[in-house]
Amino acid sequence: MTSEAAPTTAAPGPAARPRRRALGLGIAVLVAVAVVLAALWAGGYLFAAKSSSGPGPPYETFDQAKSEAASAVGPTGGGPWSPLVAFGLATPANVTVPALNLTSLDSLSKCTVNWTAGSPPTVAVPLTPSSTPPGTAAFWVVGFVNGSSYLRLALVAAGVPSVLATLAGNSCTGLFALAKPLSDQPIVDSPVVALNTSAAGAGPWLASHANATLTWEIVPGVNAVLVSSPPMWYSVYTTCSLGGTGPSLGAEFTANLTAATGYVQAHTNGSVTCASGGGLSLAHVPWPSPFSARKAI
């Protein structure tokens, strides 16, 4: 996760604070998706450990995790399902996040959430060693959209895929309908994102923050009358704790990358206020700038 190899595609852009995404309908779509993903941290899912005879490697790239997730979503009916959004999380230690009240999920995302388990259980995120190849993680969430603009969320933990929930509801599906599936355009895989982020300055940063948590998130482009935007990759590397305890201040490196090429549009390196007690919350989760309310210092 800490490799500083040269980028495999375009060179990173000049250092700058990552830009906010498009306004209007574009932001509405992305915020809705982000709230859903952030809620996975709040309520989440209980993962089983991967067996030696499992379907894939325990530390996967986005493309590998997407394939694993699709194998779980495909047989559930309602398809075909196309990938719409995803994030990978590489933590330096096993982390368990207790379930929280998810009532706010419906009001914030305006979605009807049908949990596969009937209710959101506990999040248990397996660690990803620093020795794993750049852009790989033991934990991924991939969201798939169908022709009715329902969003079905699948988890891949240590190579084991499972379906978490399906999101529906008129207001919710109206937003998802504006987003362009990732399968409709060229998308670089997460190792390219990690290598280019490293070349933009994250390599030295990681050398000084060996126990950081790494997140790679891809969000869809938007195709609407007044707003059109391409899909984007975001890297967020943070020292803020995921386990509910830790410092109130953390160090963070972020980068915004064009999903089609991996070109680093902007990046920043600074200090942030961690969530209360060091844990994650909607106000400070490792999502990129369009979604979070992080306070930079």
Beta strands, then each sheet from edge to edge (+ up, - down):
strand 1: 82-90
strand 2: 95-97
strand 3: 112-115
strand 4: 123-125
strand 5: 139-145
strand 6: 151-157
strand 7: 160-168
strand 8: 179-180
strand 9: 213-219
strand 10: 221-223
strand 11: 228-229
strand 12: 232-238
strand 13: 249-258
strand 14: 264-273
sheet 1: 3+ 7- 6+ 5- 1+ 9- 12+ 13- 14+
sheet 2: 2+ 4-
sheet 3: 8+ 10- 11+
end
